[in-house]
Amino acid sequence: MQDVCKKIFLTVGTTNFDKLVRFCDNNFPTCSYKFVFQIGNGKYLPSNHHYFRFTDKIDFYFQNADIIVTHAGAGTVYKLLEAGEKIIIVPNLHLKDNHQLELAEFVHDNAYAPVVFDFATLPSVVECYDQGNYEPYGNDNLFLIEKILKYLK
């Protein structure tokens, strides 16, 4: 049994990712996990953990979390990888395009951080995070250039 609550910050950026917020709010025992949710424009309001929509001080939450669970928004993911934060990426597969899936696959393929494609596996990924072997991220401008060129075509 875990003696100390694991502090987890979940961020979804500006979009609605209610399915992830709802899952985490209802599937992690409050005695073992202390979540803070940044819920963006979501409609689901967590009842078991603290939440807010937006903040100018998001770095405070990043720095005070044991683990950060994040959508696969490029700005957030690259910032956290460059900072060397412990992150778990959960792509929002319900968006109109597949940019989050592409970024999540890139992170997964390079073993920069765990990526969760099925919510049911998230609790075990959180619990076993420290047993993983992740590569340090180095700024990969080539990946960004390829994505920009592909988008422009």
Stockholm file with secondary structure:
# STOCKHOLM 1.0

chainA/1-153         MQDVCKKIFLTVGTTNFDKLVRFCDNNFPTCSYKFVFQIGNGKYLPSNHHYFRFTDKIDFYFQNADIIVTHAGAGTVYKLLEAGEKIIIVPNLHLKDNHQLELAEFVHDNAYAPVVFDFATLPSVVECYDQGNYEPYGNDNLFLIEKILKYLK
#=GR chainA/1-153 SS CCSSCEEEEEECTTSCCHHHHHHHHHHSCTTTEEEEEECTTCSCCCSSSEEESCCSCHHHHHHTCSEEEECCCHHHHHHHHHHTCCEEECCCTTSSSCHHHHHHHHHHHTTSSCBCSSGGGHHHHHHTGGGCCCCCCCCCHHHHHHHHHHHHC
#=GC SS_cons         CCSSCEEEEEECTTSCCHHHHHHHHHHSCTTTEEEEEECTTCSCCCSSSEEESCCSCHHHHHHTCSEEEECCCHHHHHHHHHHTCCEEECCCTTSSSCHHHHHHHHHHHTTSSCBCSSGGGHHHHHHTGGGCCCCCCCCCHHHHHHHHHHHHC
//
